[in-house]
Amino acid sequence: MAKQEQDREDLLRDGKQMLLRGECAIDGVTVVIGFRSQGQVSIYVGPEPVFQFNSSLELRRVFFNGKRYAAIQGRLCELVRPESSDRVRFSPQAILAKVETEIRVTLESNLALIQIALMSPESDWRLAGGDFLEFRSQLSVWLASVLNHVKIAETPNV
C-alpha cells in the first residue's frame, strides 16, 4: 500500500487483477465493480466508499469517510497508522457499533442501487474482461447471495 494518498487509477482500464469488471454512472457517481480470479469482489463507489469481499461472500475491507477498516474476528476494525511510523503499518482499533451500522447501511443502499442499474435498460455499463451478459449474470448471482445478508469476514485477507 502506498504511503502517499492519492486518487485511484482508472480501474476499468488498469484494474487487471479484476478479471471481469464493469463501470456505470449511478446517481451521478462512477461505480466500478470487479471480480477477481477466485470470485472475490471489489466495489468502488466514486473515490469512496470501497467495499471488498472475499470468495466466501464476506466483507473483508472497507474504505469509508476517509478511514480504512478491516475484518477481524467477524467485526470491522479501523486501521490506524501511528504518527511516528516511517513504515506503512496499521494498528486495528475497535469501532463503535453505530459506525459499523452506518457502513452496513451505506453498503446495502449501494448494493440496491447497483442491482437497479444492472437491470435498467437505461444504464450505460462499460466493461473490461468480458461481455455484458456474462457480467450481468455473475453480478446478479453475487448480489442475490449478498444483498441484505452481508457477513463480516474473520480476516481481511483474500
N, C-alpha and C positions, 0 to 999 in steps of 0.2 A: 504494500500500500504506500502510495507516495506521501511524503511528508508535507509537500505543498498542496493546499486545497485549490481546486480549480473546477470549472465546468467540465462535464464529461465529454468524451468524443462523440462523433456521430455513430450511435450504436447500431443503426441499421446497416451502415456501411462497414464499420470497423469491429463490431461485436462478434467476431468469428468463433469465439468459444461457445456462442449460442448458435447451434447449427441451423435452427429454424427460428426466424424472428420476424415480427411484424410491427408496423408503426401506424398509428392513426391519431388524428386530432379529435379529442373528446372534450366537449365544452371548452374549446379554445386552447387546450393543453395537449402537447405531444406525449402520447403514451407509447412506450416500446415494451413489447413482451417477447421474451426469448426462451427457447427450450434448449437445454444442453444435452449432451450425448446420453446421459443416464436418466433423463426425464426431469432434471432439476429445472425450475422455472424462476426467471427474474422478471419483475415488473417495475418499470420506471415511469413515474407519473410526473412529467416535466423533470427538472433537476432533482426534485424530491417531492414526495416520498419515494423510496425504493424499497421493494419487498422481495426477498429472496427465499425460495423454498427448496428443500432437499427432494430427493427422489421418492421419499415416503409421503409427499404432500404436506410436510410440516414446515412452518415458518421458522427460518434459521437466522436471518439477519434482516435488519430494518435500518433505513436512514430516514429520520423524521424530525422536522423542526430543527434542523442543524445539528442533530445528535445522532450517534451511532448506537445501535442496540444489537445484542447477540442473544441467541437462545442458550440458556444454561440451566440444566435440570428442569426443563419444561416451563421456564419463566423467561421473560425478556429482562435483560440487564443492560444498563447504559455502559458503554465502553468509554472510559475517561482517560485522556492522555495526560500523565503527570507533567507539570510545567517544567520540571528540572531535567527531564529526559532528553538526551541528544538523539536517542534512537526512537523509532516509531514503535511504541509499546502502549498497550491499553490495559487498564485495570477495570474489571467488571464491578459495577455498583448497582445495588438493588434499586428498583424504581417503585414509585407509588402505584397502587392498583389503578388509580384514576388515569395515570399516564398510559398504562398498558391498555386500559379500556378505550382511551382516545385513539391509540394506534389501531386497535381492532376495529373500531367503528369506521375509521378512515379507510382501512383496508377493505372491509366489507362493502362500503359505499363505492369505492373504486372498482371492485370486482363486479358489482351490479351494473355500473356504467359500462364497463368493458363488455359484459355479456349483452347489453342492449346494443352497443355499437357493433358487435360481432354479427348480430342478426339483422341489423338495419341495412337495407339496400343503399341508403344514402351515405353510409360510411365509406371513406376512401382509405382502404388499407394498402400500404406499401409493404412488400415482402422481400426477404433475402433468405436463400437456402431452401426454398420450396415454393409450392403454388398455394393459392388461396384456399382451395378445397382441403388440402392437407392441413394447413394452418388452422382453418376454422374447425375442422374435425378434432384435431388434437387439443385445441384450446377449449372447445365445448365440453369434451370429456373431462378435462382437467377442472374447469370451472364447476361442473356438476358435482365433482368429488370434493371440492374445497369450499365453495360458496356456503356461507353460514355454518361451516364446520371446521374453522381454522384451528389447528392444533399447533402448539409451540413445540419445537424440537428439543431434544435433550442436549444437543451440542450445536454450535454454529457451523460446524464443518459439513461439507457436502457429503 
